[in-house]
Amino acid sequence: MAPTPQGRDRVETTEGGDVVLLTRLGRPWAPREAGGARTGSAVRWDGQVFEVVGAEARPQGGFRYVLRPWDDRNVIRSLDEYPGEEPAGAPPQARPAPAPAGVRAPDAARPRGAAALLRRIPPPLRPLLAGALPAVLLGWFLPFRILGEGISFFVHELGHTFVSWLFGRFAVPAVILTLTFDQSRLLAGLIWAALLYAAFRLRSVRGVRAAAFAVAGLYPVVAFTPLHVQAINLAGHAAEALVAAVFLFRAQRRGLVSDWELPVYGFLGAYLWARNVKLFFGVAFDAAARNEYLTVAITGENDLVKVAQAFHLDLALAAALTFLVCLAVPALGVVAGLRAAAHAADYDPGGGGPPATCPTRRESG
């Protein structure tokens, strides 16, 4: 049975019986030396004694300690307690005496300028901003915009392709357009049957069954009516907004291979976000931008023009609604990433985050 953590600390267990402690506060526990005979720190926790076999600072903030039940063949030379009033072995915090009335206390050690601003930014947001700022700035320069549009075109056309297949239309994505063919009612019927089967299998899963039955119920209303054509038209920009949200979420988490990926996620997500917000804000509120959107199209008319005509909407109103969606969806990705990072690292957004390095090691035997 895993020991009980204190406060905002979290505990996980591994298949081998190790206990993983995720904590915001660093502790001076020394891990076991790799390949050496020296054991790690001994820690008593809920009446059990553990050996610290691993300790590391987490990129999102906070620390990760791996504890293993103590081997009785080893000698305990010093014993730390968890949780204790303060992290074990931590030096007491000295409080400076208050300055006399009318005299400003010295703040020479306090970071200034860019360093002070950086410390105010929550740690999960730092790699996101490191990628987002150059994406937005470079988006104003024509040579980069030509290259950067490839990111948008790739996601945009895949969105059209995926939704076309979802509603039974064969589709092939090209560089700046998607080739779609007539709908196969047989394929659409098979997809509907698969959705009904999935909803039936998920009928006992709370929080999912309602959504599953809603999707299965709405599918024929869209797939077997002209509505599916407008869904395909909207899918390109919807895919850009969703992918931007996913990238902005991932920019605040660990990379799949390396944490150097995080600014790249921020760069791509911010570029897609800024591009769509700028585009539809202009179409909604600027006559010149609206006229350009109406006249500049690769084939026929642009997606939003087709949707506005199908639903008898003014193009400016349709663009304003699309602008709000493209603004809100990636923003939700940022918020979800912050919440996930705070939960994973037990990170306090109001406290400036934990220190970035592990505390000093202390030998225990």
N, C-alpha and C positions, 0 to 999 in steps of 0.2 A: 504494500500500500504506500502510495506517495506521501511524503510529509506535507504538512500544511504551510503554504507561503503566508507572508505577512504583508498587509497593505496592498500595494499595487503590483507586487511581485507575482510572477506566474511560474508554474511548475509543469514540466512535461516528463514523461517516462519513455525509455527506449525498450526495445525487445530484450536487450541484454540485462535489464534491471538497473541501468544507470538513471540518475535523476538529473534533469536539465533545469537549471534555475535561470529565468530571464528577469533581470532586475534593472531598475533605473539607476541604482546607486552602485558605484564601484566598491569592491572589497579587496583588502590586501591579502588575498588567498593565492598561494603559489601552486601552479599546476605541477603534476609529475613531469620530471624531465624525460624527454623522449630517449629511450635506449639507455637510461641511467638507472642506478640503484636507488636514487633519492626519491622518496615518496612525496606526494603533494601535501598541502595543508590538511590537517585533520579538523573537521567541523562537526560539532554536535548539534543535531537538529531533531526535535521531537523525541528525544531520548535515544536516537540512533547516532552512530558515529560514521561519517563519510570521509572519503579521501577525494580531494579535488584533483581530477585527472585532466581537466581542460579549462581554459579561461581565455576569453577574447572579447574585444570591443566590437559592437555591432555597427554596421554602416548607418543604420537608421537612428542610432543613439541607444545608449544603455549597454548592458553587458550580458554575456552568456557564460555560465559556469556549468561544467559537467561534473557530477559527484557520483562516486561509486561506494557501495558499502565497504567499510574498512576491513582490511585483511588482518586478522588477529595475530598473524605471525610478525607483523611490523610493530615497531616501538613508536608510541606517541610521545613526542618530545614537547609539543605545545598543542593546545586545543582551543580552537575558536568556537564561539557560540553563534548560532543563528536563531532568531534575528538579532537580538541585542538592541540596546538603545541606539547605538550608532553602528555603522559598518565596522566589523571587527578590526582592531588595530588602526583605525583611522585617527589621525591626529586631531585634537580638539580644535574647534574653530575659534580663532581669536577675534574678539569683537573690539574694534577701535573705540577709544574714548570719544564721546561727543565733542565737537568743536565748540569753543566759546561762542556766546551770542554775538552775532554780527560778523563772525569769521567763517569763511567758506572752508570746508574740510578739503584736504589735499586729495586729488584724484589722478595722480600721475600714472598709477598702474591701470587705470581704466582705459580700455581701448577707445580710440577716437577715429573719426572719419569713416573710411570704407570698412575697416575692421569692426567698428562698433555697429555699423549697419548690417554687416554679415552675421554678427552674433544675434541680431534681432530676428533673423530669418529662421523659421523652424528648419531643423536639419533635413527632413524629407523634401522640402521645397528647394533646397540648394541645387541639386543636380537638375531638377526640372527647369529652374530659372537659367542655369548655365546653358541649357540648350534652347530655351524659349526666346531669350533676348536676341541672340544672333539670328534666329529664324525670322522674327518679326522685322528686325532691322534690314537684313539682307533681302527680305521680300519686297522692299521698295526699289531695288536696283534691277534694271531690265535684264542684264545678262544672267543674274541668278534666278530671276523670275522664270526665264525660259527653261532653265534646268529644273527649278523647283516645281514647275507645273507638271513635270513627269510624275512626281509623287501623287499629286492630286488626280491626274488622269488614270493612273494605275488603280487606285482605290475606287474611284468613281465608276469606271467601267466594270470592275469586278462586282460592284454593288448591283448594277443593272443586270449583269449575267446571273448572279445568284438568285435574284428575285424572279427573273425570267424562268429559270429552271424550276424554282419553287412552285410556279403556277403552270407548269407543264409546257413551257415554250423552250425549244432548243435555242441556244444562244452561244455566240462565240465572241469573246472580247477582242477588240483591236486596239490600236494605239489611242485614238481619240473618239472612238465610237464602238458600239456593240451591235453585232449582227444578230437579229432575232427572227425567228420563223413562226409560222402559224402554230397555234396552241394544239397540243395533243390532249384531247379529253381523256383518253385512256391513261396517259401519264399523270394528269392532274387527279384522276380518280384514284389511282394507286397511291399517290401522295396523301390524299385525303384519308384513305383507308389506313395508311401508316400512322397518321396523326390520331385517328380514332383509337387505334390499337394502343398507341403510346398513352393516350389519356386514360384508357381503361386500366393499363398496367400501373399508372400513377395515382389511381383513385384513392389509395390509402395513405398517400404522402401529403401531410399537411403543408400548406403554403405553396404547393405546386399543383395540386389537383385542380383547383379553380382556374388557374391560368391555362393548364393543359386542355380542359374542357372548353374554355373560352376560345382558344386558338382553333380547336377542332370544329367548334360550332360556327365560327366566323369564316373559316377557310372557304366553304362553298359559296358564301355570299360574295366574296371577292373573286375567287378563282373562276367561277362560271358566269360572271357578268363583266361588262366593260370596265368595272373598277380595277381589275387586275392590270389593265394597261396603264392606268394612272399610278398604280403602285410601283410599276416598273419605272415609270418616268421619275418618280420621287426617290427611287432607291439609290441613285448615284450620289446625291448630296447627303442622303441619310447615312450612307456607308461612310462618307467622309467624316460626318459628325461622330458616328459611333467609333470609328477607328481612332479619331483624335482623342476621344474620351479614354479609350483603352491605352493608348500610348501615354497620355498624361497620368493615368493611374499607374502604369508600369514604371514611369520615371521616378516614382517615390518608393518603389519596392526594390528587391534585389534583382540583378540581372540574371538572365538564364545561364550565361556563361561567365560574365565578368561585370563588375559594377561600373566599368567604363561605358557600358551600354546605356546607363540611365540618362546622361545628357543627350544621347542620340534619340531616345524615346521622347524626351522633352522637345527636341528640335523638330521632329516629324509631327508630333501632336500639335505643337504651337503653330506650325506653318499651316496645317490643314484648318485649324481653328480660325486663325487670323484671315486666311484667304476667303473662307465662306462668310465670315462676319462682315468683312469689307465689301465683298461682292453684293450681298443681299441688302446691306444697309444702303449702298449706293442705288440699287434698283428701287428700293422702297422710297427713298427720300430725295433723290437727285434726278432731275429730268434728263440730264445729259447721260448719266450712267444707265438710266432706263432705256433711253433710245439706242445706246450702244448694245445693250443686251438684246433688244428686239431685232437689231439689224445684223449683228455678228453671230453667225451660227455655222457650224461645219456642214450639217445636212438639215434642210428644212428649218424647223424652229427649235429653240432651246427648251429644255425640260420644263421649266416653270411656266413658260408661255403656253405649252400644251395643257398643263394642269389647270391653269387659270381659265383657259377657254373651255375646257371640259366641264368645269364647275361654275362657269359664268361669274368669275371673280375678276375684280380689277387687278391688274398685274402688280400695282404698288401694294395693295392689301396682301396679296399672296406672298410677295417678297418680304413684307413686314413680318408675317407669320413664320416664314422660313427663317428669317433673321433671328427671331426669338428662339426657335428650336436649335439652330446652329450655335447660338450663344450659350444656351442652357445645358445642352447635353455634354459638351466637353467640360463645362464648369462642374457638373456633377462628377465627372471622372476625377477632377482635381480634389474635390471634397472627399470622395470615397477613398482616394489614395492617402490623404492625410489621416482619415479615421483608421484605415487599415494599418498604416505605419505607426500611429500612436498606440494602437492595440498590440501590435506585434512587439514593439520595443518598450512598452510601458513608458512611453515618452510623454512628458508634461509640456504641452504647447505654451503654457504661460511661464515656464521656468527657464526658457532659453536652452533647454536640452542638457543632457549629461555631459561630462567631459569626454573628450575624444580619445583618450588613451587609457589603458589599464593602469590601476594603481600599483605602487611598489610591491614587489614580491617579498614574502617572508617565509623563511625556511621552517619546516616542522619536523624534519627527520629524514 
